[in-house]
Amino acid sequence: MPVAPANIRKIARKALEVRQTLPKSRQAGTLVGLARANQLAKGENVSLQTLIRMRSYLLRARENYKRAKAQGKTRENSKSILAYELWGSTPALTWTKQQILKLTK
């Protein structure tokens, strides 16, 4: 099973760190999102089913992420950006697509 590359691990780790510094009312991330961020940050194996779920979330959340970025927001003041980064952000979308193709050939 694949392991997220270093850049994705770093994004997820940073998102987890920032989340901890925020008040509860500003913390983004569901239990599933937090589990995914921890899995990515720790460099754990990612199953095909998890890759498919990651791709699905990243595709759904991409527009909210882009909109927040276009407004000049950051992970510190946007739950959309922070949540997206918990899942590995844009590099994770590219990576999941590549890994799904590899594993389903």
C-alpha positions in Angstrom: 0.0 0.0 0.0 1.2 3.5 -0.8 2.4 6.0 1.8 1.9 9.8 1.2 4.9 11.6 0.0 6.8 14.0 2.3 5.1 17.2 1.0 1.7 15.8 1.8 2.8 14.5 5.2 4.2 18.0 5.9 0.9 19.8 4.9 -1.2 17.4 7.1 1.2 17.8 10.0 1.2 21.6 9.8 -2.6 21.7 9.6 -2.8 19.5 12.7 -0.4 21.8 14.5 -2.3 25.0 13.5 -5.6 23.4 14.5 -4.3 22.8 18.0 -3.5 26.5 18.5 -7.0 27.7 17.5 -9.9 28.1 19.8 -12.5 25.3 19.6 -14.9 27.6 17.6 -12.2 28.0 14.9 -11.0 24.4 14.6 -11.9 22.7 11.4 -12.1 19.0 10.7 -14.4 16.1 11.4 -13.3 13.0 13.2 -12.7 11.4 9.8 -10.7 14.4 8.6 -8.6 14.3 11.7 -8.0 10.6 11.4 -6.9 11.1 7.8 -4.6 13.9 8.8 -3.0 11.8 11.4 -2.6 8.9 9.0 -1.0 11.1 6.4 1.3 13.0 8.9 2.5 9.7 10.4 3.4 8.3 7.0 1.1 5.3 7.4 0.0 3.1 4.6 -3.1 4.3 2.7 -5.4 1.6 1.3 -7.1 1.8 -2.1 -10.5 2.4 -0.4 -9.0 5.3 1.6 -7.4 6.8 -1.6 -10.8 6.7 -3.2 -12.5 8.4 -0.2 -9.7 11.0 -0.1 -10.1 11.8 -3.8 -13.8 12.1 -3.4 -13.5 14.6 -0.4 -10.8 16.6 -2.1 -12.8 17.0 -5.3 -15.9 18.0 -3.3 -14.1 20.5 -1.1 -11.8 22.0 -3.8 -14.1 24.9 -4.8 -14.5 26.1 -1.2 -10.8 25.9 -0.8 -10.1 27.9 -3.9 -12.8 30.5 -3.0 -11.2 31.0 0.4 -7.7 31.3 -1.1 -9.0 33.8 -3.6 -10.3 35.9 -0.7 -6.8 36.0 0.8 -7.7 33.7 3.7 -5.2 31.3 5.3 -5.5 28.1 7.3 -5.5 30.2 10.5 -8.7 32.1 9.5 -10.5 29.7 7.2 -12.0 26.4 8.2 -12.3 25.5 4.5 -8.5 25.9 4.0 -7.7 24.2 7.2 -10.0 21.2 6.5 -8.6 20.8 3.0 -5.1 20.8 4.3 -5.9 18.2 6.9 -6.6 15.9 3.9 -3.2 16.9 2.2 -4.5 19.8 0.1 -4.0 20.0 -3.7 -0.9 17.8 -3.9 -2.9 15.0 -2.3 -5.5 15.2 -5.0 -2.9 14.7 -7.7 -1.3 11.9 -5.6 -4.5 10.0 -4.9 -5.4 10.1 -8.6 -2.0 8.7 -9.6 -2.2 6.0 -6.9 -5.7 4.9 -7.8 -4.6 4.5 -11.4 -1.6 2.4 -10.4 -3.6 0.2 -8.0 -6.5 -0.5 -10.3 -4.4 -1.5 -13.4 
